[in-house]
Amino acid sequence: MGLRTGFCCALLLLTLLPLSANASNKLYIVYMGDKKHDDPSVVTASHHDALTSVLGSKEEALKSIVYSYKHGFSGFAAMLTESQAETLAKFPEVVSVKRNIFHELHTTRSWDFLGVDYKPPQQSGLLQKAKYGEDVIIGVVDTGIWPESRSFNDNGYGPVPARWKGKCQTGELFNATSCNRKIIGARSYDRGISAESLKSDYNSPRDINGHGTHVASTIAGVEVRGVSYGGLATGVARGGAPHARLGIYKACWEGEGCPDAAVLAAIDDAIHDGVDVLSLSLAGAGHEYSGTLHAVQRGISVVFAGGNDGPVPQTVTNAVPWVTTVAASTIDRSFPTLISLGNKEKLVGQSRHYNASVISSDFKDLVDAGRCDAKSVASNNVTGKIVLCYGPADAKSWPPTVALPYAINQTVTAGAKGLIFAQYTTNLLEYTASCEGIMPCVLVDFEIAERIRSYFDTARSPVVKVSPTVTVVGNGVLSPRVASFSSRGPSPLFPGILKPDIAAPGVSILAASGDSYVFNSGTSMACPHVSAVTALIKSVHPDWSPAMIKSAIVTTASVTDRFGMPIQADSVPRKLADPFDYGGGHLNPDRAADPGLVYDVDAKEYNNFFNCTVGLLDGCESYQLNLNLPSIAVPNLKNQVIVWRTITNVGPVESTYQAVVEAPAGVGMSVEPSVITFTAGGSKSVTFKVTFTAKQRVQGGYTFGGLAWKDQNAYSVRIPIAVRTVIQDFVADTS
């Protein structure tokens, strides 16, 4: 089943998963190229005709079709056998046929940390310039919405924008009044979802999971005062674009995840409905939602989560060049928890130990249960005691993401009254939620654990007390750091496209879930921060293309913290962050509103990228290098490579910029011209070339640098650069 020539733009072709000869019908997605007619009914009829010729009758075709895609592109999802799919793929009007794939969802202080001040002394910030995102429409493809949340109150809102074409789809516990002037539309996509999943979810746009509500409130929730999580992180909860409107597309279901067919249907409807920004906090390893190109070609900015498979390299997803792919970072808030030993030594870990019913002012017996596997817990009497879990020698084969949930389960089952868990640097506070109401669970590093073990080994009757957690914010917290779970580049599918693009807050984000407010962490939480900023920039610059907005975000990002120190990345061990961790750097909203220069791309140029990915064009490596992105990735530098970029002035009419080169280690790098001047009446765009020369002939790894255009004022327009020197193509770097 292959891609047919003659189509300028196609969904990325994925290998068809093998089926047995007698397999029952499976859901396939059939892509038929760009929409050929303005009348959607004509497109739908062509879908029926194609399927009728395969299935033998129009009645069978109508029964088989699950979704018909007719707004952004032409295609359909249908229940087919493997042989039927193979027959359909041979039709001249069919571009590709692929199996439906299910994807996972990738799961207050953050906006203040980003400097998006709600009411600054001078009304000059991005939020105020954008009128708080007023009347920008943001489409959220996720698990739905909990409309009664205080974050979606529509008091003070004007009429729904006249350009909105969406609808409020009713269903289980969701009626016409569930939408309002804030939630202006809601749809759900239940076709092809198993009956079992529908029983465990609401068969409507209502959100049982909480993920979609959390995301939507982070993007555009109104001000809600007095929000906290059991007294922790007390403050005002609000979205980044609090006056924006929301269009909700429930394509993710309990027990099913997010099937391709439903996600594509949601994107197709969002294009028709008139959204300005699409936010998708979901991903799938080794797969891209290429259908989003049709949204971008209609002026819709698309923002994706980058995935939660870090700190392993080559795990970033949603790596197509026309979307903004987001990594997750920490904010300047922590939750220190005091650990008092019987020898009066006081140590500090991290926890969310707030529940009054499990807080005790008494010391309890301390027991060292090693790695806290079933055998070690059973061999120690842990009932009523606080347990130290410390197995550094096992960490390489039993990472904290696996060991912590296991240790919690073992110790809770055995009747423990507390857990002190030792881990290397990683972001796991969300895992302690399973301890709430039962016992305190505190995370410490190996150094603190070693001090506790030393006390345990020397004390005749070792005891310990865990105090309630407190909230600390501000300069005393090392931030931002790239979260350990955040997926890292390079993309294994597209190594010539540098991903992720940007990092944003995604650790311990407090936002709406049902009728309450909870902490969540993930690139799912980072994605809505960038979606909101994208909406604000679009409000300030309504004539900017999605590529210009993305460029403004990437080129103004910070690579240092507030003290001027390089941003770090939580990894094994913690390290200085590089472009494969955070792309251009950490999100800087106010600077992004006024970048000075941007790298623009005519969305039609992305069409060739599709063809390159399926081998239909010669010179694809050169083409990908020269796609006018706000980044440069050279995965195969043998001797010399020349890369071209074009910069467009969106700042002062009269301006001069100087190139500041940060050459990757072991690579010579030059820029011509090195000085660019813009004048009144002159061209607003200038093309320049960047030459990379290998200084040594080695089969090497990636090294990193940057190129910044700086003027005499405050503008610094920087793009990240990643270069790998090679002697021979396609040699695995597994050493």
N, C-alpha and C positions, 0 to 999 in steps of 0.2 A: 504494500500500500504506500505509494509514494506521492511526492509533490509533483504536480504537472507544471510544465513551463507555460508561459503566456499570462501569468498572473503577477502583477507588480508587488503584491503584498499578501502574505499568507501567514496563518497561524504557524508557530513553530511545530514542526512535525516530530512527534514522539514515536518511539518504537512501539509497535502494537504488542501488548502482552500476549503470550501464547495461550491458546485454549485447547482443551481436548476436543477430539472429533465430535463427541456427542454432547458438548457443552450446551447449556441452555442459553437463552438470549441474555446479552449483556448490553449495558448502555454505552453507545459510541457517539462521538461528536464528529459531525460531518461539516467541513468548512468549504464554502463555495465562493470564496473571494469577496471583494468589496460589493456592497449593495448596488444592484444594477438599476433599481427603480425608486422613485420618490414615494410610490404607493406601497406601503408594507404588505397589503393584501396580495399584490402581484408577486412579491418575494415569497410569501408563504405558499402561494399556489405552485410556484416552481419547486419548492421543497416537496410538496405532496406528489407532484408529477414524477420527480426523480425517484422517490421512494416507491411509488406505485409500480413503476417499471421493474423494480426488483422484487417486490412482495406479491405482485400479481393483481392486486385490487386496491382501489382508493380507500375502501373501508379498512383494510389491513394497514395501509399507510397511516391513516388518521389515528388508528389505535396504537401504532408503533411510536409515533412522534411524542417526545416528552417536552421538549422546548423547541421553539422556532425563533431563530435569531434574525432580526430584520431591520434593526435601527442602525447599528454601527457597522455591521457586516452581514453577509448572507450565509446562513448555515442552519443546522438543526441538530438536536440530540435525539437519538432514537434507540429503541430496544431492537437489537439485531443479533443474528448468529454470526459466527466468524466468517462463514462462507458468504453471507449476505453483505457483510462489511467489505469483504474482498471484492465482490462484484461491483459494489457501489463506488469503490475507490478507482475503478477503471473508467468511470464515466468522464468524458472530456471536461464537463463543467465542474467536476469535483476537484478541489485542490488537495485536500488531505482528509483522512479518516483516522481517528485515534480513540483509544479506550478512555472512558471516563476514569479519572483518578480522584481520590479523596485526600484532602490536605488538612493539616492541623492548624488550630489557632495558636498564634504565638503570644502569651500573656507575658490648700495645700501648697506644698512648698515649691514645686517645680517651676511654676511660672514666675514666681518672685526670683528664684535662682537664675532664670534666664533673662531677668531684667525687663520682663514684660509687665511693667508696673500698672496697676489698675487705675490709680489716681495719683500720678506723680505731681510734684510741686508745679512743674511747667508742662503744659499739655503738648509735648513735642515728641513723645515716643511713638513707636510703630502702632501700638494699640489705639492711640488717640488719632493718629493720621488716618487709620483705617476705619475710624468710627466704630471700633470694637467689632469689626467684621459684619456690620449691618447689611443684611440682605444678600450676603454671599451664601450660596447653597452648597453644602458639603454632603456628599453621598458616603454613607458608611456601610460597607459590605461586611457583615459579621453575624453574630448570633441573635440579632434583633434588638429590642429596646424595652425598657420598663418605663412606660410613659408617666406613671404617677410620681416618679422621683422628683424631688424638689429642684434638681438641676435642670429640669425641662419646663419649668413654669414659664408661661408666655405673657405674663403681666407686662403691659407697656409696649408690646409689640404691635406694629402696624399690620396692614393686610399682607397676605401671602403674595410674594412677587408675581406679577401678571404673567411673566415668562415661564412659570412653573407648569409643567404638563403632567406631573406625577399624580398618584392617587393614594388614598388611604384604604388599604385592603383589610377587610374585616375578617374575623375568625375567632378561634377559641380565646375567650377573655380579652378580646381586642375588638372594639367597635369604632364607629365613625368619630366618636368624641375622644378616642385615644390619641388622635392627631390633634394638633392645635396650630397656633401661629409660630411655634418653635419647631415641633416635629411636623413638618408640612406634608410629609408623605411616608408611607410604610408599605413594603411589599414582603411577601415570603415565598419561598420556592421549595415546595414540598414534593414535587413530582420526582419519582425515582427514589424517594426516601423510604426506608423499610417501615413497615407497620410498627415494629418494635420500637424504633427510634421515635416515631410520631407519638407513641404512647408515653414515652419518657420526656417529651417536650410539649410545648404548646403548638398546636397546628395553626399558627398565626404569626404575625410579626413580634409577638411578645417574647421576651428574653428570659428563659429559665436559667441559663448558664451564668449570666452576669457580665460576661466578657464584652459583649457589644455595648451594653449600657455603660460600662467603665470607659471604653474607648470613646463613645459619643460624648460623655460628660467631660472627658479630658479635652476634647476638641472644642466644644461649644457650650458647655454647661454654664448656666447663669450663676451669679454669686449666691452661695449658701453659707451663712455664717454659723459659727459654733460647731463645725464638723470635727470629729476626731474618731480615732479607733480605740475605744476603751480608755479615752483620756490621753492617748499618744497622738502626736502630730496635730494638736488642736489648732484650728485656724479657720480661714475662709476657703472653701472649695469653689473653684471656678474653672472654666475652660479657657483656652488661649484666645478664642474668638467668640466671646460670650454673647454677642448679638447676631451671630450667624444662624442660618436656618439649617435644619437637618432633614435629609432624605434617607430613610432606613431601608436596607435591603438584607433581609434575613436569608443567607445562603448557607449557614453553618448550623448543624443540628447535633443534639446530644446523641452520642454513640456512633455518629456517622462522620463527623468532621465537616469539611467544606468540599463537596464534590465539584469537579470542573464544570459539569453541565449547569449546575445552579449558579456558580460564580459568573460564568459567561452570560447567563440569562440576566443576572443582576446588573452586570456591566452594560449589557445591551439596553436594558430598560433605563438605566441611569443616563445614558447618552440621550435617549429620547426625552427623558423627563426634564433635562436642563440643568444638571448639577455643574458647578464650577470646579469642584475638587472631588476626587475619589480617594477615599482612605481605606486601605485593605490591610488589616493586621493579621495576615495569614500567609503561609508559605508552604512549599513542598520541596524537599531535597531533590535536586536534579531535574526540576521542572520549573517552567516559567509561564506566567499568564500573559502570553503574547497577544491575546485579544485586546489588551489595554491599549495597544497602538492605535486602534480605531478611535478610542476616546481622546488620546493625545492629539490625533490629527484633526479633531474637532475642537481643539482649544482647551480641553479638560486636563488639568494637572493631576497626575496619579502618584500616590505615595504608598509605599509598601514597607512592611516589616522585613528585616534582613534575615531573620531566623535565630533560633535559640540553641544552636549546636556548637557554640564556642566553648573554650578557646581554641578548638581544633581548626587549623587552617583549611582553606578550600571548601568551606561549608556554607558560605553566603549564598542566599537564594534571591529570587526576583532581581536578577542581574542584567536585565535588558536595559539598553542605554536611555530609553525615553522616559523611564520612571525614576523617581527618587527613592533610593533604598536606604533604610535607616538602621543604624546600630544603636545599642542601648548604653547609657552611661548612668553614673550615680549623681546624686545631688548633694548639697551641703547640709545633709541631715543624717544623724545617726541615732542609735538607740542603745546607749551604754547601760550596762547592768552590772551592779556591784556584786562581787563574789567575796565573801568574808570567810577566811579560814580560822580554825580554832586557835592558831598561834598568833592571831591578831593581824596577819598579813591580809591586805586588801588588793584584789585583782579586779580587772574589768573585762567583761565580754560583751556580746551583743545579743539582744533578745527582744521579744515583744511580750514580756511577762507583766501584764497589767491586771489580770483578773483577780479581784479581791478574794474570791472564794478559794484560791490556791496560794495566796500570799501568806507566809508565816514569818513571824519575827523570831522564831526559834531556830537554833542550830539543829541540823539533822546529821545523822551518821553519814560519812562519806565512804564509798566503796569504789575501787578501781576495777572495772570489768574489761579492761583491754580494748579490743576492737568491738566489743558488745555484740558478737555474734551469738547465736542460740546457745552454743556450748559454754562460752564464757559467762553469759548472764545466768545460765542454769547452775553453773558451778559456784556462783557467788550469791549469797543471800542479799538481794537488792530490795526486798519488800520494805517500804517505808523509808528508804534511804535515797540520797542523792548520788547518782552514778556518774563517774568519769569514764567517758569513752575516748580512748586514745590509742590508736594503732598506726603510727606513722609509717611503719615498714609495709603496711598493707595498702597505703594510699595510692600507690602507682597502679595497682590492679583492682582496687575497690574505691573508686572516686567518691567524694562526699555526696554527690547527687544521688548515689545509690546507697551509701553507707548510712547517711543521716536518717532517711525515712525508715530504713531497716532497724536502726538503733532505737528510734522512737517507738516503733511497734514492739520490739522486744522488751524494752524497759517498762512501757505502759502495761503490757500484758503481765509482766512479772510483779506489778504493784509498786514500782518505784515512785518516789515523791519528787523527783527532779532529775534533770539530765544536763551534764556539762559535756558538750561534744567538741572535740578538737578536729580542726580542718586546716588545709592550706587556704590561701586567699581565694575566696570565691563568694558569690552572692546567693545565700541560701536562706535568708530570714523567712521567706514565704513558707518554707517547709515546716517551720515551727508552729504554723497555724493548727496542726493536728494535736499539739500539746495543750491548746487553750482550754481552760476549764478543768484540766486534769492535773498538770504539774508544770513548773517552769522548765523551759529548755533554753540553754544558753550556749552560744557559739563562741569558741576561743581559738586562738592559733596554737601552734605546737609549743611555742615558748611558754605561754601561760599554762598550758597543759602540763608541761614538764615541771613547773613550779608546784602545781597542785599534786602531781604524782610524788614529787620529792617530799612534800609535807606528809602525804599519805604513808609513805614508806618509813618515815621517821617518828611519826606520832603514835602514841600508845592507843589513843582512842580518837581517831581523826573525825572531825566534824566540819560542816560547812553551812553557810547561810547564803541564800540568794535574795537580794533586795529587789523591789519593784523597778522596772525599767523606767528611765527618764528619756526625754527628747532633747537633743542638742542640735542647734543649727548655727551656721555661720562659718567664719574663717577657720575655726579650729578643726573642721572636718576636711580631710583631704579629698578634694573634688574639683572638677569632675574626673572620674576614672571610667574607662570603658569597662562595662560589666563582663565578668568572666564568661557568662552564658552567651554573650552576643556573638553571633556567627562571624567568622573572619574570611577575608579574601585570601588569595584571588579566586574568582569564579572558575570552577573546573569546566563550565560550559563555554564561557567567553573570557579567556584570560587577557584578551586585548582591551577589555572594558573594565576600568578600575572600579571595584565595588568593595564595601558599601560606599555611599556618597557622603553621608553625614552622620554624626552621633547626636543623640538627644536624650533627655532624662527618661529612664525606663526601669529604675530600681526603686521599689517601695513607693509607688505612686498611689496616693490616696484619692479615690474617685468613687462615683456612684456604682452601686450594685444592688438591684432590687430597691427596697425602701431605705437602705442604709448605705454606708460608705466603707470601703475596704481597701487594704493594700494589695496591689498586684505588681509583679515585676515581669519584664520580658521586652523583646523588641516590639511586641504588641502595644506596650505602653509608650514606647519611644515614638512609634509611627504617628500617633495622633498629635503629638507635640509639633512635628514637622507639618502635618496636614493643616493644623491651625495657623501656623506661621505662613504657610503657602497661601491660605485663604486671605490672611491679612495683607500680604504683599499684592495679591490679585486685586484686592479692594483699592489699594493705593495706586497700583499700576494696571488698570483694567485692560490696557492695550498690549501688555507683555505676553509673550508666548510661554507655554509651559517650560521650554528650554531656558528662557531668560530667567524665569523665577527660580528654577533649579540652580542655574549658574550663580545667581545672587546669593543663594543659601550656601552653596559649596565654597565660593571664593571669598566669603567674608567670615568663614568659620574660624574659631580660635584653636590654636595648637598649644597654647599655654594656659595655665590657670590664672587666677586673679593676682598671684604673686609673681607671675612671669616665669614660672617653672613649667617644663614640658609636661603635658598631660600623660598620665600613666594608664596602663591597661592591666586589669586584673587577669592574671594568667597563671601559669605554673612554671616559673615564679612570676610575680608582678614585674612588668617591664615598661619601658618607654613605649607609648603608643606609636603606631605607624599607619600609613594610609590603608592597609588591609584591616586595621582595627576600626578606624573612624573616618575613612575617606578624606574629605577636606579638613576635618576637625570637628569641634563641638559647636553646635548651633548657637548663633549670635543674632537674634531676631532684629534688633534695632539697626545693626550694621547692614543686614541683608536688605533692608528697605531702601538703602541708598548705596549701592555697591560701586558706583563710578563707571565700571565697565562690565559687560556681560558677554558670554559665549552663547550665541544664538544658533539654533538649528531649524531649518525648514523641515517640518515634520515629514514631508514627502521623502526626504533623504534617508529616513529610517527604513524605507522599503527595501533598499539594497542590502541592508543588514540581514533581513529575512533570507534573502537569496544566498547570502554568504554562509549563513548557518547551515544551509542544506546543500552547499557546494555547487550552486548554479552559476556563479560568476568567477572569473579569473581575477587575481590580484586582491583577494579578499583581505589578506593581512594588511596590506597597504591601505585599503579602504577603511578598515576598522581603526587603524592608527590615526587616520585623518578625519574621522567623524568629529565635528567641532564640539567636543565635550569639554567641560571644565575640569579635566584631568587628563593624564597621559599614562598609559600602560604599554610598555614594550616588553613582551614576554620572550622575545627571541632576538637578542642583539648579538650578532656575530662579529661584524666589523664596524659598520656605520649605518645608522638609520636616520632619515630626515622625516620630521613630522610637521604638518602644517596646521595652523590655527588662525581663526579670525576673531578679532575682538571688536565689540561695538560700544561706542560711548553713550552712556545714559546719564552722565554727570554734567559738570560744567562744560559749556560749548567750547571755551578756550582752555585747553589743558594739555600738559605734556607728561608722559609717563616714562619712567626708566625701568628696564628689566633688571630684576634682582634674581640671580641664578643660585639655586642650591643644588649642585650636581650630586647625583647618587654616588656613593663610594665606588671607586673603581671605574667610573664612567666619565668621559669628557663630555661637556655640554656647552653649547653656544646658542645664542638667540640673535636672529637677524630680521629686521633691524632691532637694535637694543634700546632705541629711543623712539617713541611714538608721539606725534603731536597732532592734536585736533584743533581746527580753527573754524570760525564762523564761515559758513558757506562751503566748507570742505566736506569730504566724505566722513560719515559717522563710523565707518568700519575700516579696519586695517588688518591685512593678513601678514603673518610673520611665520618664520620657520624656526624649528628647534632641531639642532643636529646633535645626535648622541653617538659617541665613539667609544668603543671598548678599549680600555687601557691595558687589559691583559686577556689573553686567550685562555679562558677557563670555562668549564661547565659549572656555572655558579648558581647561587640563589639570588633572590630579589634584594636589591638595595633601593633606598628611597631618597627622594629629594622634593624639590618644589620650584615653581617659577612664579614670582610675584611682580606685578606691575605697580610701581609706586609713583605718586606725584609729589609735589612740594607741599601739599596740604595733608589731609587725613586719609586719603584713599590708599589702600593696599589690597590688590586683587590677586589672590594667590590660588594656584591650582596644585594638587598633589601629583607626584610622579613616582612610578614604580618601574624599575628596569631589571631584567634578568639577562645576564650574558650567557651565551651558549656556544658550544663548538658544533654540536650535532642536534638537529631538531628532534623533538619528541623523545627525550631521554628523561626518565623519571628521576626526580630528586627525592630519593628515599633514604639517603644516608643520614 
